[in-house]
Amino acid sequence: MSIDLAPELGTPVAAEAVAEPRLSVGSRLAFLTARPGLVLAGLYVAFVLVSAVVPGWFTSYDPDATAGSDKLLAPSAQHWFGTDELGRDLFSRVLHGSTLTIQATLGAVVIAVIAGLALGVVSGFFGGWADAVIMRVIDVLLAVPRLLLALTIVTALGFGTLPIAVAVGVGIVPGFARITRARVLSIKSLPYIEAARTGGASWTRVLVRHILPNSWGPVLVLAVLDFGVAILAISALSFLGFGAAPPAAEWGTLISQGRSYLITSPWLTLLPGIFVGLMVFSLNHISRSLEELQR
């Protein structure tokens, strides 16, 4: 066991007690090669994220260009997802729709991580009346269904990508707050934290140097998982008509627009739905693998 001299203590502290054990690069590569499904999930998520930034790399069609002679064409080598009722290439619209949906999802997750992390740290670190008040508010938020809460918020804020991001972000804050609080409480009671305090380190130094860096693991796993949850919620709100105004092509909007042609042209709803479903499934698989990797 190696011995480090903690600068704020002046006394030897076991290095293994301060830092959590980390897997070697070889162990991480072996973990990936033993799970080809994880690699495929990662590649698919990377493809969707890249297509959200530069959709023109994967399609040459204008998502808003109409062609009356090409309306409601079935999937083919020329139009991978077929065309819609106005002759627009559906694959192009799905890829360009990734931009709005991923932007809203990133906004929602960032809001949830920042707010949830702040509430969880304050609740777990300071305790007392702050913990009681914050946890009661979190319990109230958890008692309200996420979609209903999001609908209430987006109705008050108005339609569009930003209001949807705020509405969905508020709905997933409780999960981050609770998991951060639990992590802070467990780290706060460890011997090296008590040793740091006994050695004269301030609570601010303990929080910044020890508690926060060691609290990121579960938060990262939950962020990946809730990224998929946020995609589903944002798509649901767009499906209900709360998203960006036409002709913007959000994923939920595309699925909603195809409802009128389920019998004659089912690909209008089926293929965008599969595209979204694979994204959520891949994110769930990655989050579970990250959780397993941390054990």
N, C-alpha and C positions, 0 to 999 in steps of 0.2 A: 504493500500500500504506500503510495507516494504521499508526501506531506507538503502542503502549501502553507505559506505564512500569510494569513488574511491581513491586508493592510489596515483595516479598521479595528483589528483585534489586538495584533501584536502577539498572538498565540497560535500554535499550529492547529490547522484544521484539515481533516482528511479531505483530499481532493474529490474522492468519490462521493462524499456527503454533500459537496457544494454543487457539483454538476451531475446531471443525470447521465447514465451510461449511454454511449452513442455507438451505433452499428458502424462497422467499417464499410468502405466502398465495396469491397468484395462481397460482404454479406448482403448489402442492398441490391447488388447486381444479381446475386443468386436468388434473392427474394423475387425479383422481377422476372427472371427467366423461368422460375417455377410457376409463374402465374401469367400465361399468355393472354388470358382474358383481361387482366389489368393493363397489359401493354396495348391491346386493341381498344380498350376503353379510353386510355390516355391519348391514343392517336385520334380517335373520333372527336374527343373534346377539343384537342388541339386544332383539328380541321374546322370545327364549328367556330372556335374563337378567331382563327385566322380569317375565315370567310366573313366574320362579322366586321373585321377591320378592312379587309381588301376583297370584297366579293367579286370584283372584276377579274381576279386571278382564276376563278373557277367557272365563270360563265361570261359569254360575250353578249348576251341578250339584255336589252334595256327592260327593267322590270315593269315599266309603265307604258311600254310601246304596245299598242293594240294592233290586231290584224283580224279583220272580220272573216277572212277566208280560212283562218287557222283556229277558230274557236272550238273549244271542247275536244281537242285532239287527245287521243290516248297516249300514254307514255311510249316513247320510241327513242331511237338512237339520236334523233335530232332534238327532241324535247324529252329529257329524262323523266320529268314528272308530268308530262303532258302540258296542255294549255287550259286556261280558264275560259269563262263565258265571253270574254272580250278578246280572246286570242293571245293573251299575254303568257309568256313562258313561266310556268309555275316554279320550276327549279330556281330560276333567277329570282323570282319574288321571294322564295323561301330564304335564299342566301342573303338577299338584301334586307329581308325582314329580321335576319339575325342581328343586324346592327342595332336596331331599336330595342329588340328584346334583351339582348346582352347588356346594352347600356343601362336599361332599367333594372336588370338583375344585379349588375355590379353596384349601382347606386343603392339598391335595397340592402344588399349584403354589407356594404361599407357603413351605411347608417346603423344597421343592426350590430355590427362588430364594435363600432365606436361607442354607441350608447350602451350596449350590453356590457362591454368591457368596463366602462366607467362605473356603471351601476353595480356590477358584480364586485369590483375592487373596493369601492366605497363600503358596500354592504359587508363584505367578508373581512376587510382590513380594520375598519373602525368599529363595527358591531354596534351594540347598544340601540338607541332609538333610531339611528340612521338605518341599521339593518332591519328593524321592525317595520319602519315606514316603507322602505324600498321593496321589501318582500311582499308586503300587503298589496302594493300597487302591481307588482308582478303577478301575484295570485289573481287579481281582478282581470288583468290582461289575458292570463291563461284560461280564465273561465269563459271568455268570449271566443267563439270560433274565429279562426284567422281570416277566413274569407269574408265573414260578416263584418269583422272589424275593418278590414281593408275596404270593403264596400262603403262603410260609414265614412271613413276618412277621405276616400277619393270623391265621394259625393260632396263633401264639404269643400275640398280643395279644387275640384274641377277635373276635367278630362285631360289626358295627355300622358306622355312618358314620365315626366318628373312627378306629378301627383301619384301615379301608380307606384313609382319607386318608393316614395315616402310612405304610402299606405302599406305596402308589403313589408318594407323595412321595419316599421313600427310593430307589425304583427309577429315578426320573428325575433324581436329584441329579448323577450322573456327567456328564451332558451339560452342565449349567450350570457345573460345576467346570472342565471341559476348555475350554469356550469362554471363560470368564472368565480362566482362566490364559493362554490364547493372546492375548487382548486386552490383558491387563496387561503381558505380555512385549513386545508390539509398541509399546505406549505408553511403557513404561519406557525404551526405547532411543531415543526421539525427542530431537532436539537441545534443545528447550526444557526437557525434564526435566533433562538434564545441566547446562543453564545455570542452572536453579533450584538444583540442588545446589551448583554452583560458587559461586553467590551467597550461600550460607549457609543456604538453606531446609532445614528438617529433613525426614527421610523421611516423618514423619507429615503434615506440611503438604503435601508433594508428593502423597502418597496421597489426601488429602481434597480438595485443590484442583484437582488435574489428572487423576490416574489414574482415580479412581472416577467422576467425572462423565462422562468420555469412554469408559467401559466399558459404559454402559447400553444402547447401541444393539443390539448382537447379543444381549444378554440379554433385551431386550424382545421381539425377534423370536422367540427360542427359547421364551419364556414363552407367547406366543400359540400357537405350534405345539404345545408340550407340553400346553397346555390341552385340545386335542383328543385328544392321546395319553392324557392322564389320564382323560378322559371314557370312552374306549374301555376302558381298564383297569378303571375303577371299574364300568362296566356289565358287563364280563366277570365280575368278582368277585361282583357282585350276581346275575348270571345263574346262577352256581354255588352261590348260597345263602349267601354271606358278608356280604350287606348287612343293612339294617335289617329287623327282624322284621315279618311281616304284621300288620295290613293296610297298612303303609307301602308306597308305590308308587314305588320307584326304577325307573329306566328298564330296567336289566338284569333286574330282577324281573318287570316287566310282559312283557318279551319271553319270559322263561322260562315264565311262567304260560300263555302262549298256545300253547306247543308241543303240548299235548294236543289242540288244535283246529285244527291246520294244514290238515287236509283239509276240514272243514266250515266253519270260520270263520277263514280265513287272515289277516284283517285284525287279529286280536288280536296277532299277532307282526309282521306286515308293516308296519303303519302306525307303531307305536312305533319299529321298526327304521329306517324311512325318516326319521323325526323326528330320531333320534340321528345317522344318517348325514349328513343335511344340515347338522347342527350341526358335526360334525367337518370335513366338506368346506369349510364356510364359514370356519372357523378356519384351516384350511390355506391357503385362498386369501388370507385377510387377512395371514397371516404372510409369505407369498411376496411380496405387494405391499409390505409394510413393508420387507422386505429389498431389494426393487428401488428403493424410494423413498430408501433410505439410500445407494445407490451414486452 
